[in-house]
């Protein structure tokens, strides 16, 4: 009996620690840096901004392996897309295409990182980070970085939407 329990515990720990499960449904996305929420930007540039206040829901669609996702605005149905997969690229919302993003827990259940694989070198990838669009005090945006510019800039928290009871 002890061997069975130990084996089951090992399997649970392996899957749990590597984040090997799909996010499915609607989530708010907030930064670990300061709790700002990802929202559709108000500018015509289509950026996703990270701002204080109420978050909006983002729909996670599993693709291929269970930790690859397409993420879209639950209201407008526009997808998060990085026009180029390179260091410093800024995410936009798009009707036409999406970027496959891996999401996994790194240490604790509520701390999540998102990464995008480099199509030129699949064993390498970029962190999705939260950083200022420019040097001003403007909102943070989603950027791809080979290494985060700000401490904990690659760490996010997802909060799942709970359906209303009828």
C-alpha positions in Angstrom: 0.0 0.0 0.0 2.8 2.4 0.8 4.3 2.0 -2.7 1.0 2.9 -4.3 0.6 6.0 -2.2 4.2 7.1 -2.8 3.8 6.6 -6.6 0.5 8.5 -6.7 2.0 11.3 -4.7 5.0 11.5 -7.1 2.7 11.6 -10.1 0.6 14.4 -8.5 3.7 16.4 -7.5 5.2 16.1 -11.0 2.1 17.3 -12.8 1.4 19.9 -10.2 4.9 21.4 -10.1 5.3 21.7 -13.8 1.9 23.2 -14.4 0.9 20.4 -16.8 -2.8 21.2 -17.1 -4.9 23.4 -19.3 -6.4 26.7 -18.3 -10.0 26.5 -19.6 -12.6 29.2 -19.5 -12.5 32.8 -18.6 -9.9 34.4 -16.3 -8.8 37.8 -15.3 -5.0 38.4 -15.7 -3.2 40.6 -13.1 0.4 41.4 -12.7 2.4 40.1 -9.7 4.3 43.4 -9.6 1.4 45.6 -8.5 -1.9 43.8 -9.2 -2.7 45.8 -12.4 -5.3 44.0 -14.6 -5.0 43.3 -18.3 -7.6 45.2 -20.3 -8.2 46.0 -23.9 -6.5 49.4 -24.5 -8.4 52.4 -25.5 -6.0 53.6 -28.2 -6.4 52.7 -31.8 -3.0 50.9 -31.6 -4.8 47.8 -30.1 -2.4 47.2 -27.2 -3.4 45.3 -24.1 -2.9 47.6 -21.2 -2.3 46.7 -17.6 -4.2 49.1 -15.3 -5.6 49.5 -11.8 -9.2 48.9 -11.2 -11.5 46.2 -12.4 -10.2 43.6 -14.7 -11.9 42.1 -17.7 -12.2 38.5 -18.6 -9.9 36.7 -21.1 -11.1 33.5 -22.7 -8.4 30.7 -22.7 -8.7 28.2 -25.6 -6.5 25.1 -25.3 -4.6 24.2 -28.4 -2.5 21.1 -29.1 -0.8 20.2 -25.9 -2.7 21.2 -22.9 -0.5 24.1 -21.8 -0.7 25.9 -25.2 -3.4 28.5 -25.3 -5.0 31.1 -27.6 -6.2 33.9 -25.3 -8.9 36.3 -26.4 -10.9 39.2 -25.0 -14.1 37.5 -23.7 -16.2 40.5 -24.9 -14.8 41.5 -28.3 -13.5 38.0 -29.1 -10.2 39.5 -30.4 -7.1 37.4 -29.8 -3.8 38.4 -28.1 -1.2 38.4 -30.9 2.5 39.3 -31.1 3.0 40.6 -34.7 6.7 39.4 -34.5 8.2 36.8 -32.2 11.3 38.7 -31.0 12.7 40.4 -28.0 10.7 43.6 -27.3 7.6 42.8 -29.4 4.4 44.3 -28.0 1.1 42.4 -28.0 -1.9 43.7 -29.8 -5.5 42.5 -30.1 -6.4 41.0 -33.5 -9.5 39.7 -35.3 -7.4 37.7 -37.7 -4.8 35.7 -35.9 -3.5 34.7 -32.5 -0.2 33.7 -30.9 0.0 30.4 -29.1 1.0 31.1 -25.5 2.1 28.5 -22.9 0.9 29.2 -19.4 2.4 27.3 -16.4 2.7 27.6 -12.7 6.2 28.2 -11.5 6.2 27.9 -7.8 2.8 28.3 -6.1 -0.6 27.7 -7.5 -1.5 31.3 -8.1 1.8 32.4 -9.7 1.9 31.9 -13.4 4.3 32.6 -16.3 3.4 32.9 -19.9 5.9 32.1 -22.7 5.9 32.2 -26.5 8.2 29.8 -28.3 10.6 31.2 -30.9 9.6 29.7 -34.3 13.3 30.0 -35.5 14.6 28.1 -32.5 11.8 26.1 -30.8 13.9 25.2 -27.8 14.1 28.9 -27.0 11.3 31.2 -26.1 10.4 34.5 -24.7 8.6 35.5 -21.5 5.4 37.5 -21.8 6.2 40.4 -19.4 4.4 43.5 -18.1 6.5 46.6 -18.7 6.0 50.3 -19.5 5.3 51.0 -23.1 7.8 53.8 -23.0 9.7 55.9 -20.4 6.6 57.8 -19.4 4.4 56.9 -16.5 1.9 55.4 -19.0 0.3 52.0 -18.6 2.2 48.7 -18.8 1.7 46.5 -21.8 2.5 42.9 -22.7 6.0 42.5 -24.2 8.1 39.6 -25.2 11.5 39.4 -23.4 14.2 36.8 -23.4 14.6 37.9 -19.7 12.3 40.2 -17.8 13.3 43.9 -17.6 11.6 44.4 -14.2 11.8 42.1 -11.2 8.8 39.7 -11.3 7.7 41.3 -14.6 7.1 37.8 -16.0 4.8 36.7 -13.2 1.0 36.9 -13.4 -2.0 35.8 -11.4 -5.1 34.3 -13.1 -8.5 34.3 -11.4 -11.1 32.1 -13.0 -14.6 33.4 -13.6 -17.2 31.5 -11.6 -20.6 31.1 -13.4 -23.5 32.9 -11.8 -25.9 30.7 -10.0 -29.5 30.7 -11.2 
